[in-house]
Amino acid sequence: MKQPLILKPEELYPAMEIESKRGRFETAIAEYKKHFGEDTGKNIRLFSVPGRTEVSGNHTDHNCGKVLAASISLDIIAVVEPIEANKIVVKSKGFDENGVWLDNLDAVPEEKGTSEALIRGVAAGFNKAGYKIGGFKAYTTSEVLPGSGMSSSAAFEVMVGTILSSLYNNGMIDPQRIAKISQRAENEYFGKPCGLLDQIACAVGGFIVIDFKDAGSPIIGRVASDAWGSFGHDLCIINTGGSHAGMNDEYAAIPHEMRDIASYFGVGCLRQIARKDIELNTNILRKEFGDRAVLRALHFFEENNRVDKLIHALENRDFENFLRYINDSGGSSFKYLQNIYTSGEVKHQSLAVALNAAEYALGGKGACRVHGGGFAGTVQAFVPHEMLKVFKFNLERIFGVGSCYVLSVRGHGCTEVELD
């Protein structure tokens, strides 16, 4: 029988960070006892779920496309104890305590957009799938910043699922299954129409390519995790400080408009047709659905093909073309997908400012693109090692000290953690 995944810090984090990560767990244990009472902590369990970075495949997953992604070294950790009460209680550092009774697993409209909705939705998904659920209390602390494009909500959902798997199902629920349940919780309970990319990247871990042609059973392949480090570049994420709050309609419009185009051809998603279909019917599609929908559909086809090109470049150690395709991806998102700023908020364009600053700082080297869903949040950049210090200075001069993160790829997804 397959054994549940329980890893030590040495198996999760870069060598230079292990002591600080151990200290982070120990601090979280102390905070757990402080919040829930000193008589607690006798049966604690520790968990970790990474954030993710999308390398290419910007808004392709919800139309059955391909995505190149990776889990990252920044994570959410949890100190957990099972309880007899049929209730899940989560205290996250810096936030109020969230409590959800498991007697009612129906979606609560008033909870939309809250952590309670995610907790209830994941528990409901487990119950519907025939898995066991039960109460626990948890203290969490996260390095996956909200609105960072590193999928903080997906990491939180997957964390709840991982805890339920370990405490009540012997840790035997497949990470992909946890990811699917988490996505449904975000769609139906939280109210955000996300694809499955975020949850899979957080749950499965590593540097992966995901093909969503069969959305119910995506195909996942692995790529060497040092793919860009061996080419002398660092992966940076620049947090522009923008908020995703109130942008659900902007995100929802992207898959909606893409599917509108697909519906003209009698299919449910763009993966079921070809770019040529768009080209031959452009005038009709423009009149019926508008120019932006047509442009977003064209982005889908080019971006989907770009994933294969990027993998081919990595496998052939052709990093020059890898960087070119990353820049092409960013250009397509800006010009055709149009997810760099909202159409109704043109005075605030933090992502565009960051892209301009990154391009100038790189001086024709490296690459940069929007990171994640877009409209606000973060920019991704591949920076030559020798330029990193100056690059960070130039970007943090605009967006603040600590806004430029240097990330490494984490080889594992959701897991229970064992300290010595």
C-alpha positions as semicolon CSV with decimal commas, in nm:
position;residue;x (nm);y (nm);z (nm)
1;M;0,000;0,000;0,000
2;K;0,120;0,350;-0,083
3;Q;0,249;0,533;0,224
4;P;0,128;0,886;0,310
5;L;0,378;1,159;0,234
6;I;0,558;1,285;0,545
7;L;0,876;1,483;0,478
8;K;1,149;1,649;0,681
9;P;1,245;2,015;0,627
10;E;1,567;1,897;0,456
11;E;1,353;1,745;0,182
12;L;1,148;2,060;0,124
13;Y;1,370;2,366;0,150
14;P;1,706;2,490;0,012
15;A;1,997;2,398;0,241
16;M;2,067;2,759;0,335
17;E;1,707;2,804;0,456
18;I;1,658;2,487;0,661
19;E;1,742;2,634;1,002
20;S;1,519;2,937;0,948
21;K;1,236;2,713;0,827
22;R;1,271;2,493;1,136
23;G;1,254;2,807;1,347
24;R;0,939;2,910;1,161
25;F;0,769;2,581;1,251
26;E;0,878;2,612;1,614
27;T;0,745;2,968;1,630
28;A;0,416;2,853;1,478
29;I;0,388;2,579;1,743
30;A;0,439;2,837;2,016
31;E;0,178;3,066;1,858
32;Y;-0,064;2,774;1,831
33;K;-0,034;2,707;2,204
34;K;-0,061;3,076;2,284
35;H;-0,382;3,111;2,083
36;F;-0,555;2,784;2,173
37;G;-0,421;2,745;2,528
38;E;-0,112;2,597;2,691
39;D;-0,294;2,270;2,765
40;T;-0,307;2,207;2,389
41;G;-0,032;2,083;2,163
42;K;-0,012;1,724;2,286
43;N;-0,118;1,573;1,951
44;I;-0,003;1,833;1,704
45;R;0,071;1,759;1,339
46;L;0,259;1,984;1,100
47;F;0,180;2,052;0,734
48;S;0,317;2,250;0,439
49;V;0,170;2,350;0,102
50;P;0,375;2,552;-0,150
51;G;0,271;2,847;-0,360
52;R;0,318;2,823;-0,733
53;T;0,456;3,012;-1,027
54;E;0,316;2,996;-1,380
55;V;0,594;2,995;-1,641
56;S;0,368;2,993;-1,946
57;G;0,010;2,916;-2,033
58;N;-0,151;3,240;-1,919
59;H;-0,528;3,177;-1,900
60;T;-0,520;2,860;-2,109
61;D;-0,624;2,605;-1,845
62;H;-0,992;2,700;-1,837
63;N;-1,022;2,627;-2,209
64;C;-0,856;2,284;-2,188
65;G;-0,512;2,416;-2,278
66;K;-0,157;2,350;-2,159
67;V;0,038;2,517;-1,879
68;L;0,400;2,513;-1,767
69;A;0,415;2,574;-1,391
70;A;0,616;2,504;-1,077
71;S;0,568;2,491;-0,703
72;I;0,796;2,731;-0,518
73;S;0,990;2,751;-0,195
74;L;0,744;2,997;-0,038
75;D;0,470;2,805;0,142
76;I;0,186;2,806;0,391
77;I;0,247;2,596;0,703
78;A;-0,003;2,473;0,961
79;V;0,012;2,343;1,318
80;V;-0,288;2,116;1,365
81;E;-0,467;1,902;1,623
82;P;-0,780;1,691;1,570
83;I;-1,074;1,772;1,797
84;E;-1,391;1,585;1,892
85;A;-1,620;1,872;1,802
86;N;-1,754;1,857;1,447
87;K;-1,595;2,190;1,365
88;I;-1,292;2,323;1,178
89;V;-1,124;2,620;1,345
90;V;-0,840;2,802;1,167
91;K;-0,642;3,091;1,308
92;S;-0,415;3,242;1,041
93;K;-0,141;3,480;1,146
94;G;-0,262;3,838;1,107
95;F;-0,627;3,742;1,058
96;D;-0,929;3,671;1,275
97;E;-1,012;3,313;1,367
98;N;-1,237;3,127;1,122
99;G;-1,476;2,860;1,245
100;V;-1,698;2,633;1,035
101;W;-1,939;2,376;1,179
102;L;-1,951;2,066;0,961
103;D;-2,318;1,998;1,028
104;N;-2,403;2,229;0,737
105;L;-2,199;2,173;0,421
106;D;-2,419;2,373;0,185
107;A;-2,277;2,689;0,030
108;V;-2,360;2,998;0,236
109;P;-2,407;3,304;0,011
110;E;-2,298;3,543;0,287
111;E;-1,962;3,362;0,310
112;K;-1,861;3,426;-0,051
113;G;-1,510;3,567;-0,075
114;T;-1,413;3,446;0,276
115;S;-1,191;3,179;0,426
116;E;-1,499;3,018;0,579
117;A;-1,631;2,955;0,227
118;L;-1,310;2,777;0,128
119;I;-1,308;2,562;0,444
120;R;-1,674;2,467;0,406
121;G;-1,633;2,402;0,035
122;V;-1,337;2,166;0,078
123;A;-1,511;1,977;0,360
124;A;-1,823;1,948;0,143
125;G;-1,618;1,817;-0,147
126;F;-1,460;1,550;0,074
127;N;-1,798;1,447;0,206
128;K;-1,955;1,431;-0,140
129;A;-1,665;1,216;-0,265
130;G;-1,723;0,967;0,016
131;Y;-1,416;1,062;0,220
132;K;-1,418;1,101;0,596
133;I;-1,422;1,446;0,753
134;G;-1,389;1,567;1,109
135;G;-1,296;1,857;1,328
136;F;-0,958;2,013;1,386
137;K;-0,803;2,336;1,499
138;A;-0,510;2,489;1,316
139;Y;-0,272;2,781;1,333
140;T;-0,132;2,882;0,994
141;T;0,129;3,125;0,874
142;S;0,192;3,196;0,509
143;E;0,474;3,328;0,293
144;V;0,240;3,305;-0,008
145;L;0,116;3,662;-0,008
146;P;-0,247;3,733;-0,100
147;G;-0,274;3,891;-0,445
148;S;0,082;3,785;-0,530
149;G;-0,008;3,555;-0,819
150;M;0,147;3,268;-0,620
151;S;-0,199;3,126;-0,545
152;S;-0,249;3,196;-0,176
153;S;-0,615;3,090;-0,187
154;A;-0,531;2,765;-0,369
155;A;-0,256;2,689;-0,116
156;F;-0,505;2,748;0,168
157;E;-0,768;2,522;0,011
158;V;-0,516;2,248;-0,057
159;M;-0,394;2,283;0,302
160;V;-0,744;2,218;0,438
161;G;-0,774;1,915;0,209
162;T;-0,431;1,781;0,304
163;I;-0,515;1,806;0,674
164;L;-0,847;1,622;0,626
165;S;-0,666;1,357;0,422
166;S;-0,400;1,302;0,688
167;L;-0,619;1,322;0,999
168;Y;-0,921;1,125;0,878
169;N;-0,820;0,932;0,565
170;N;-0,472;0,801;0,656
171;G;-0,312;1,051;0,419
172;M;-0,411;0,838;0,123
173;I;-0,606;1,085;-0,090
174;D;-0,424;1,163;-0,413
175;P;-0,299;1,525;-0,442
176;Q;-0,476;1,563;-0,777
177;R;-0,803;1,468;-0,611
178;I;-0,742;1,722;-0,335
179;A;-0,673;1,981;-0,606
180;K;-1,003;1,912;-0,786
181;I;-1,202;1,935;-0,463
182;S;-1,023;2,261;-0,380
183;Q;-1,102;2,412;-0,720
184;R;-1,470;2,331;-0,677
185;A;-1,464;2,499;-0,336
186;E;-1,320;2,814;-0,489
187;N;-1,565;2,810;-0,781
188;E;-1,887;2,724;-0,603
189;Y;-1,837;2,838;-0,244
190;F;-1,584;3,124;-0,262
191;G;-1,724;3,255;-0,591
192;K;-1,407;3,284;-0,801
193;P;-1,422;3,116;-1,145
194;C;-1,063;2,986;-1,146
195;G;-0,926;2,699;-1,351
196;L;-0,751;2,397;-1,202
197;L;-0,393;2,514;-1,262
198;D;-0,335;2,679;-0,924
199;Q;-0,456;2,390;-0,714
200;I;-0,269;2,123;-0,913
201;A;0,060;2,316;-0,905
202;C;0,032;2,363;-0,527
203;A;-0,080;2,006;-0,456
204;V;0,144;1,806;-0,689
205;G;0,467;2,007;-0,667
206;G;0,780;2,025;-0,879
207;F;0,835;2,181;-1,221
208;I;0,547;2,046;-1,428
209;V;0,360;2,069;-1,756
210;I;-0,015;2,017;-1,731
211;D;-0,235;1,932;-2,028
212;F;-0,602;2,004;-1,957
213;K;-0,737;1,858;-2,284
214;D;-0,943;1,624;-2,066
215;A;-1,026;1,874;-1,791
216;G;-1,147;1,597;-1,560
217;S;-0,822;1,402;-1,587
218;P;-0,537;1,638;-1,676
219;I;-0,207;1,486;-1,785
220;I;0,090;1,594;-1,573
221;G;0,453;1,564;-1,680
222;R;0,766;1,667;-1,491
223;V;1,054;1,887;-1,606
224;A;1,396;1,916;-1,438
225;S;1,357;2,155;-1,144
226;D;1,691;2,333;-1,202
227;A;1,592;2,415;-1,559
228;W;1,674;2,786;-1,543
229;G;1,926;2,784;-1,257
230;S;2,162;2,580;-1,471
231;F;2,141;2,853;-1,735
232;G;2,273;3,120;-1,501
233;H;1,942;3,295;-1,429
234;D;1,736;3,361;-1,117
235;L;1,359;3,349;-1,109
236;C;1,218;3,669;-0,957
237;I;0,862;3,765;-0,871
238;I;0,794;4,137;-0,824
239;N;0,496;4,219;-0,602
240;T;0,352;4,547;-0,729
241;G;0,120;4,584;-0,430
242;G;-0,199;4,576;-0,633
243;S;-0,504;4,403;-0,492
244;H;-0,724;4,143;-0,662
245;A;-1,021;4,245;-0,448
246;G;-1,333;4,314;-0,652
247;M;-1,184;4,177;-0,974
248;N;-1,379;3,853;-1,003
249;D;-1,579;3,995;-1,294
250;E;-1,258;4,081;-1,480
251;Y;-1,126;3,726;-1,435
252;A;-1,461;3,569;-1,522
253;A;-1,480;3,766;-1,847
254;I;-1,171;3,594;-1,989
255;P;-1,297;3,232;-1,992
256;H;-1,648;3,357;-2,070
257;E;-1,536;3,543;-2,384
258;M;-1,314;3,255;-2,496
259;R;-1,603;3,012;-2,461
260;D;-1,833;3,251;-2,646
261;I;-1,601;3,219;-2,945
262;A;-1,591;2,840;-2,906
263;S;-1,971;2,824;-2,885
264;Y;-2,002;2,976;-3,234
265;F;-1,843;2,654;-3,362
266;G;-2,068;2,435;-3,148
267;V;-1,804;2,328;-2,897
268;G;-1,744;2,399;-2,529
269;C;-1,384;2,526;-2,532
270;L;-1,122;2,667;-2,767
271;R;-0,904;2,353;-2,751
272;Q;-1,168;2,181;-2,965
273;I;-1,113;2,411;-3,262
274;A;-0,810;2,555;-3,446
275;R;-0,671;2,903;-3,493
276;K;-0,761;2,873;-3,862
277;D;-1,129;2,860;-3,765
278;I;-1,092;3,203;-3,606
279;E;-0,901;3,343;-3,902
280;L;-1,164;3,230;-4,153
281;N;-1,451;3,376;-3,949
282;T;-1,291;3,686;-3,797
283;N;-1,540;3,940;-3,933
284;I;-1,843;3,742;-3,818
285;L;-1,692;3,678;-3,474
286;R;-1,601;4,046;-3,430
287;K;-1,958;4,153;-3,502
288;E;-2,116;3,891;-3,278
289;F;-1,878;3,883;-2,980
290;G;-1,658;4,193;-3,009
291;D;-1,291;4,249;-3,084
292;R;-1,162;4,170;-2,734
293;A;-1,316;3,822;-2,737
294;V;-1,152;3,752;-3,074
295;L;-0,814;3,875;-2,952
296;R;-0,838;3,666;-2,637
297;A;-0,916;3,358;-2,844
298;L;-0,614;3,424;-3,067
299;H;-0,399;3,460;-2,754
300;F;-0,515;3,117;-2,641
301;F;-0,389;2,940;-2,953
302;E;-0,051;3,111;-2,957
303;E;0,000;3,067;-2,582
304;N;-0,100;2,703;-2,594
305;N;0,155;2,633;-2,869
306;R;0,416;2,832;-2,675
307;V;0,410;2,580;-2,389
308;D;0,533;2,307;-2,625
309;K;0,800;2,540;-2,763
310;L;0,924;2,620;-2,412
311;I;0,949;2,254;-2,317
312;H;1,135;2,177;-2,639
313;A;1,375;2,465;-2,570
314;L;1,444;2,338;-2,217
315;E;1,493;1,979;-2,327
316;N;1,742;2,095;-2,589
317;R;1,914;2,340;-2,351
318;D;1,819;2,623;-2,586
319;F;1,784;2,893;-2,322
320;E;1,804;3,177;-2,573
321;N;1,475;3,066;-2,726
322;F;1,333;2,986;-2,384
323;L;1,375;3,351;-2,286
324;R;1,237;3,467;-2,621
325;Y;0,922;3,261;-2,573
326;I;0,878;3,396;-2,217
327;N;0,891;3,751;-2,353
328;D;0,649;3,653;-2,631
329;S;0,411;3,517;-2,369
330;G;0,421;3,845;-2,182
331;G;0,364;4,045;-2,497
332;S;0,064;3,836;-2,593
333;S;-0,092;3,877;-2,247
334;F;-0,050;4,254;-2,268
335;K;-0,169;4,305;-2,627
336;Y;-0,424;4,031;-2,687
337;L;-0,535;3,874;-2,358
338;Q;-0,544;4,225;-2,206
339;N;-0,505;4,131;-1,839
340;I;-0,246;4,390;-1,735
341;Y;-0,491;4,647;-1,599
342;T;-0,868;4,677;-1,575
343;S;-1,053;4,871;-1,841
344;G;-1,235;5,077;-1,579
345;E;-0,928;5,170;-1,374
346;V;-0,678;5,313;-1,620
347;K;-0,510;5,541;-1,362
348;H;-0,376;5,236;-1,180
349;Q;-0,145;5,023;-1,396
350;S;0,109;4,880;-1,153
351;L;0,179;4,572;-1,365
352;A;0,255;4,784;-1,672
353;V;0,489;5,003;-1,465
354;A;0,666;4,691;-1,334
355;L;0,702;4,541;-1,680
356;N;0,852;4,863;-1,812
357;A;1,092;4,887;-1,518
358;A;1,193;4,522;-1,552
359;E;1,257;4,550;-1,926
360;Y;1,469;4,860;-1,874
361;A;1,666;4,702;-1,587
362;L;1,733;4,389;-1,793
363;G;1,860;4,591;-2,087
364;G;1,765;4,336;-2,351
365;K;1,874;4,034;-2,145
366;G;1,661;3,786;-1,950
367;A;1,283;3,798;-1,981
368;C;0,972;3,923;-1,804
369;R;0,596;3,872;-1,822
370;V;0,277;3,909;-1,622
371;H;0,250;3,645;-1,352
372;G;-0,074;3,463;-1,276
373;G;-0,423;3,591;-1,340
374;G;-0,318;3,949;-1,403
375;F;-0,494;4,286;-1,364
376;A;-0,298;4,339;-1,038
377;G;-0,040;4,154;-0,834
378;T;0,293;4,038;-0,970
379;V;0,538;4,027;-1,259
380;Q;0,775;3,738;-1,328
381;A;1,132;3,792;-1,444
382;F;1,425;3,570;-1,538
383;V;1,734;3,765;-1,437
384;P;2,100;3,682;-1,513
385;H;2,286;3,605;-1,189
386;E;2,529;3,892;-1,238
387;M;2,245;4,143;-1,278
388;L;2,035;4,032;-0,981
389;K;2,157;4,283;-0,724
390;V;2,105;4,585;-0,951
391;F;1,775;4,444;-1,080
392;K;1,638;4,407;-0,727
393;F;1,750;4,758;-0,636
394;N;1,580;4,913;-0,939
395;L;1,249;4,731;-0,888
396;E;1,239;4,774;-0,510
397;R;1,311;5,144;-0,553
398;I;0,966;5,163;-0,714
399;F;0,765;4,899;-0,528
400;G;0,934;4,893;-0,189
401;V;1,200;4,694;-0,006
402;G;1,122;4,324;-0,012
403;S;0,891;4,347;-0,313
404;C;1,129;4,145;-0,536
405;Y;1,135;3,777;-0,437
406;V;1,406;3,540;-0,559
407;L;1,247;3,195;-0,576
408;S;1,357;2,837;-0,608
409;V;1,148;2,547;-0,732
410;R;1,024;2,304;-0,467
411;G;1,020;1,938;-0,564
412;H;0,721;1,841;-0,349
413;G;0,365;1,963;-0,318
414;C;0,127;1,925;-0,024
415;T;0,272;1,722;0,260
416;E;0,278;1,652;0,628
417;V;0,606;1,760;0,790
418;E;0,811;1,584;1,055
419;L;1,054;1,774;1,277
420;D;1,332;1,584;1,456
